[in-house]
Amino acid sequence: MNVKKVATLVGVALLLFYVITQPTQAAGMFQGILTWLRDGAEAIITFLKNLFA
C-alpha cells in the first residue's frame, strides 16, 4: 500500500476519533480555524484595496 494513502487514512481516522470523543473541543477548534481563515482573507482584501486605491 502507498505510504501517502496510509498516512491520509490514519489522519482521517484520528480526526474522526477526535470529533467523536470530544465534539465540543473539535467544534471550537474548527471555529477557530474558520475565524483565522476569514481574518486572513479580509487582510488580503484590505491590502489589495489599499494597493490599487
N, CA, C and O atoms as a DFTB+ gen file, in Angstrom:
212 C
 N C O
     1  1       0.842      -1.181       0.000
     2  2       0.000       0.000       0.000
     3  2       0.890       1.249       0.000
     4  3       1.977       1.248       0.579
     5  1       0.430       2.272      -0.633
     6  2       1.171       3.512      -0.746
     7  2       1.260       4.206       0.621
     8  3       0.269       4.272       1.348
     9  1       2.444       4.722       0.968
    10  2       2.654       5.376       2.257
    11  2       1.777       6.622       2.380
    12  3       1.233       6.893       3.451
    13  1       1.637       7.374       1.303
    14  2       0.806       8.577       1.323
    15  2      -0.652       8.224       1.618
    16  3      -1.327       8.925       2.372
    17  1      -1.124       7.145       1.025
    18  2      -2.505       6.711       1.232
    19  2      -2.719       6.267       2.683
    20  3      -3.745       6.578       3.287
    21  1      -1.759       5.550       3.228
    22  2      -1.856       5.094       4.612
    23  2      -1.844       6.289       5.563
    24  3      -2.630       6.337       6.509
    25  1      -0.960       7.248       5.316
    26  2      -0.885       8.433       6.170
    27  2      -2.191       9.219       6.118
    28  3      -2.646       9.727       7.143
    29  1      -2.795       9.326       4.945
    30  2      -4.066      10.019       4.803
    31  2      -5.162       9.297       5.582
    32  3      -5.954       9.937       6.275
    33  1      -5.213       7.996       5.476
    34  2      -6.228       7.219       6.198
    35  2      -6.039       7.334       7.707
    36  3      -7.017       7.444       8.447
    37  1      -4.803       7.309       8.163
    38  2      -4.527       7.452       9.596
    39  2      -4.947       8.846      10.057
    40  3      -5.536       8.986      11.128
    41  1      -4.654       9.875       9.268
    42  2      -5.051      11.238       9.613
    43  2      -6.555      11.387       9.711
    44  3      -7.064      12.010      10.643
    45  1      -7.266      10.820       8.757
    46  2      -8.730      10.882       8.773
    47  2      -9.281      10.121       9.976
    48  3     -10.229      10.575      10.617
    49  1      -8.698       8.982      10.280
    50  2      -9.148       8.194      11.433
    51  2      -8.929       8.964      12.738
    52  3      -9.795       8.955      13.613
    53  1      -7.785       9.624      12.872
    54  2      -7.521      10.409      14.081
    55  2      -8.472      11.603      14.186
    56  3      -8.946      11.934      15.273
    57  1      -8.744      12.238      13.062
    58  2      -9.682      13.358      13.051
    59  2     -11.079      12.898      13.469
    60  3     -11.729      13.549      14.288
    61  1     -11.534      11.793      12.916
    62  2     -12.850      11.260      13.292
    63  2     -12.893      10.870      14.762
    64  3     -13.888      11.123      15.442
    65  1     -11.832      10.262      15.255
    66  2     -11.757       9.883      16.665
    67  2     -11.886      11.120      17.550
    68  3     -12.614      11.109      18.542
    69  1     -11.169      12.194      17.182
    70  2     -11.215      13.439      17.955
    71  2     -12.617      14.036      17.933
    72  3     -13.122      14.468      18.970
    73  1     -13.249      14.064      16.761
    74  2     -14.597      14.636      16.639
    75  2     -15.611      13.820      17.434
    76  3     -16.509      14.384      18.058
    77  1     -15.473      12.511      17.415
    78  2     -16.428      11.641      18.107
    79  2     -16.235      11.698      19.621
    80  3     -17.212      11.727      20.369
    81  1     -14.979      11.714      20.078
    82  2     -14.725      11.663      21.518
    83  2     -14.818      13.023      22.193
    84  3     -15.152      13.099      23.376
    85  1     -14.527      14.110      21.458
    86  2     -14.552      15.452      22.046
    87  2     -15.213      16.438      21.071
    88  3     -14.538      17.307      20.519
    89  1     -16.507      16.308      20.864
    90  2     -17.170      17.139      19.851
    91  2     -17.140      18.637      20.166
    92  3     -17.024      19.450      19.249
    93  1     -17.242      19.010      21.429
    94  2     -17.249      20.433      21.780
    95  2     -15.906      21.079      21.469
    96  3     -15.853      22.162      20.885
    97  1     -14.816      20.413      21.860
    98  2     -13.484      20.943      21.583
    99  2     -13.206      20.956      20.091
   100  3     -12.573      21.885      19.590
   101  1     -13.668      19.942      19.373
   102  2     -13.460      19.882      17.924
   103  2     -14.206      21.026      17.230
   104  3     -13.684      21.634      16.295
   105  1     -15.413      21.314      17.683
   106  2     -16.174      22.425      17.101
   107  2     -15.481      23.752      17.375
   108  3     -15.419      24.616      16.501
   109  1     -14.965      23.914      18.582
   110  2     -14.241      25.136      18.915
   111  2     -12.993      25.300      18.075
   112  3     -12.682      26.404      17.626
   113  1     -12.276      24.210      17.862
   114  2     -11.078      24.260      17.032
   115  2     -11.445      24.614      15.593
   116  3     -10.766      25.422      14.960
   117  1     -12.502      24.019      15.083
   118  2     -12.944      24.291      13.718
   119  2     -13.362      25.752      13.562
   120  3     -13.034      26.391      12.563
   121  1     -14.084      26.277      14.547
   122  2     -14.478      27.692      14.503
   123  2     -13.250      28.591      14.541
   124  3     -13.211      29.618      13.865
   125  1     -12.251      28.211      15.327
   126  2     -11.012      28.982      15.383
   127  2     -10.297      29.003      14.044
   128  3      -9.786      30.042      13.627
   129  1     -10.260      27.867      13.373
   130  2      -9.622      27.787      12.049
   131  2     -10.380      28.647      11.047
   132  3      -9.767      29.368      10.260
   133  1     -11.715      28.574      11.070
   134  2     -12.510      29.390      10.154
   135  2     -12.331      30.884      10.422
   136  3     -12.264      31.685       9.490
   137  1     -12.254      31.248      11.697
   138  2     -12.023      32.653      12.039
   139  2     -10.665      33.113      11.518
   140  3     -10.545      34.208      10.968
   141  1      -9.654      32.283      11.691
   142  2      -8.307      32.603      11.223
   143  2      -8.293      32.777       9.705
   144  3      -7.672      33.709       9.194
   145  1      -8.971      31.889       8.985
   146  2      -9.037      31.990       7.526
   147  2      -9.792      33.241       7.088
   148  3      -9.376      33.924       6.153
   149  1     -10.902      33.542       7.761
   150  2     -11.675      34.737       7.424
   151  2     -10.861      36.004       7.673
   152  3     -10.864      36.914       6.844
   153  1     -10.171      36.066       8.797
   154  2      -9.343      37.228       9.102
   155  2      -8.233      37.394       8.074
   156  3      -7.920      38.511       7.662
   157  1      -7.641      36.283       7.663
   158  2      -6.599      36.339       6.642
   159  2      -7.128      36.834       5.309
   160  3      -6.479      37.635       4.637
   161  1      -8.301      36.362       4.927
   162  2      -8.904      36.798       3.663
   163  2      -9.249      38.282       3.716
   164  3      -9.040      39.005       2.742
   165  1      -9.774      38.736       4.847
   166  2     -10.100      40.149       4.990
   167  2      -8.839      41.009       4.931
   168  3      -8.860      42.099       4.358
   169  1      -7.756      40.536       5.509
   170  2      -6.496      41.278       5.473
   171  2      -5.976      41.385       4.041
   172  3      -5.488      42.441       3.638
   173  1      -6.075      40.315       3.279
   174  2      -5.628      40.337       1.884
   175  2      -6.495      41.294       1.069
   176  3      -5.979      42.058       0.254
   177  1      -7.794      41.254       1.284
   178  2      -8.700      42.161       0.567
   179  2      -8.385      43.609       0.909
   180  3      -8.337      44.461       0.021
   181  1      -8.171      43.894       2.188
   182  2      -7.827      45.257       2.598
   183  2      -6.520      45.699       1.951
   184  3      -6.413      46.827       1.470
   185  1      -5.537      44.825       1.939
   186  2      -4.257      45.143       1.310
   187  2      -4.441      45.465      -0.169
   188  3      -3.908      46.463      -0.655
   189  1      -5.183      44.640      -0.884
   190  2      -5.386      44.874      -2.311
   191  2      -6.179      46.149      -2.577
   192  3      -5.889      46.870      -3.533
   193  1      -7.172      46.433      -1.746
   194  2      -7.937      47.674      -1.907
   195  2      -7.017      48.881      -1.726
   196  3      -7.089      49.835      -2.500
   197  1      -6.159      48.844      -0.714
   198  2      -5.248      49.953      -0.464
   199  2      -4.160      50.055      -1.520
   200  3      -3.680      51.148      -1.821
   201  1      -3.779      48.937      -2.070
   202  2      -2.742      48.918      -3.094
   203  2      -3.230      49.563      -4.381
   204  3      -2.483      50.302      -5.022
   205  1      -4.467      49.297      -4.766
   206  2      -4.997      49.805      -6.037
   207  2      -5.895      51.026      -5.882
   208  3      -6.508      51.465      -6.855
   209  1      -5.982      51.574      -4.692
   210  2      -6.837      52.753      -4.475
   211  2      -6.100      54.038      -4.789
   212  3      -6.668      55.123      -4.662
